[in-house]
Amino acid sequence: MLEKLFGNRTVERVLLFVYTYGEGYAQEIADTFNISLSAVQRQLERLEVGGILVNQLKGRTRVFTWNPRWPFLSELKALLKKALAYLPESQQEQYFRRRTRPRRTGKPL
């Protein structure tokens, strides 16, 4: 949906992921969307160089989050919120609703 604005689909997915979950790391994003790790890493690096995202180490993992000092952050988040609302329900379920608690023991899949 926003790929024409951002330049490609991968950066759109990265931004939507970070918007939804507040943070993310390259392997997690690549696994969620079933895209190559190197493509996600390139986009994360590009967004970091542009000042949109910042990273911090958690253990040995580089976790990316929003740069609170980026001047257009609130506008970008508003755009991503609207884009997320226009995604089909099936895509929202598949990509942007992660299970946050464990499944009950013995419950069938």
C-alpha positions in Angstrom: 0.0 0.0 0.0 2.7 2.5 0.9 5.5 0.8 -1.1 5.4 3.5 -3.8 5.8 6.2 -1.1 8.7 4.5 0.7 10.4 3.0 -2.3 9.8 -0.7 -1.7 7.7 -3.2 0.1 10.3 -4.3 2.6 10.7 -0.8 4.1 6.9 -0.6 4.4 6.8 -3.9 6.3 9.7 -2.9 8.6 8.0 0.3 9.5 4.6 -1.3 10.1 6.2 -4.0 12.3 8.0 -1.4 14.4 4.9 0.7 14.6 2.8 -2.3 15.8 5.3 -3.8 18.3 7.3 -0.7 19.3 10.6 -2.4 18.5 12.0 -5.2 16.4 15.1 -7.0 15.3 16.1 -8.0 11.8 15.6 -11.8 12.1 12.2 -11.4 13.8 11.0 -9.1 11.0 12.3 -11.4 8.3 10.7 -14.4 9.8 7.4 -12.7 10.3 7.1 -11.7 6.6 9.1 -14.6 5.2 11.6 -12.3 3.4 15.4 -12.4 3.3 17.3 -11.3 6.3 19.7 -9.2 4.2 16.9 -7.2 2.7 15.5 -6.4 6.2 19.0 -5.5 7.4 19.5 -3.1 4.5 16.2 -1.3 5.2 16.9 -1.1 9.0 20.3 0.4 8.2 18.8 2.9 5.8 16.2 3.9 8.3 18.8 4.3 11.0 21.1 6.4 8.8 18.0 8.6 8.0 17.4 9.1 11.7 14.0 7.5 11.8 15.1 4.4 13.9 17.8 3.9 16.5 19.2 0.7 17.8 20.4 -0.6 21.1 22.0 -3.9 22.0 19.9 -6.3 24.1 22.4 -9.1 24.8 23.9 -9.7 21.4 20.9 -8.6 19.4 20.5 -5.2 17.8 16.9 -4.1 18.6 15.5 -1.2 16.6 13.0 1.3 17.9 11.8 4.8 17.0 14.1 7.8 17.3 12.1 10.1 19.5 14.1 13.1 18.2 13.1 12.6 14.6 11.0 15.7 13.7 8.3 13.9 11.7 7.8 10.9 13.9 4.2 11.8 14.9 3.2 12.3 11.3 4.8 9.0 10.2 3.1 7.1 13.0 -0.3 8.7 12.0 0.3 7.6 8.4 1.3 4.0 9.5 -1.8 3.8 11.8 -4.1 4.7 8.9 -2.3 2.3 6.5 -2.6 -0.5 9.1 -6.4 0.2 9.4 -6.7 -0.3 5.6 -5.0 -3.6 5.5 -7.2 -6.6 5.0 -8.2 -8.4 8.2 -6.4 -11.6 7.1 -3.1 -9.7 6.8 -3.6 -8.0 10.1 -4.2 -11.3 11.8 -1.2 -13.0 10.0 1.4 -10.3 10.6 0.4 -7.9 13.3 -1.3 -9.9 16.1 1.4 -11.8 17.8 0.5 -14.2 20.6 1.8 -12.6 23.9 1.0 -15.4 26.3 1.7 -19.1 26.1 -1.0 -21.6 24.9 -2.7 -23.5 27.7 -1.1 -26.9 28.3 -3.0 -29.7 26.5 -5.0 -27.3 24.3 -5.3 -28.6 20.7 -3.8 -26.6 17.9 
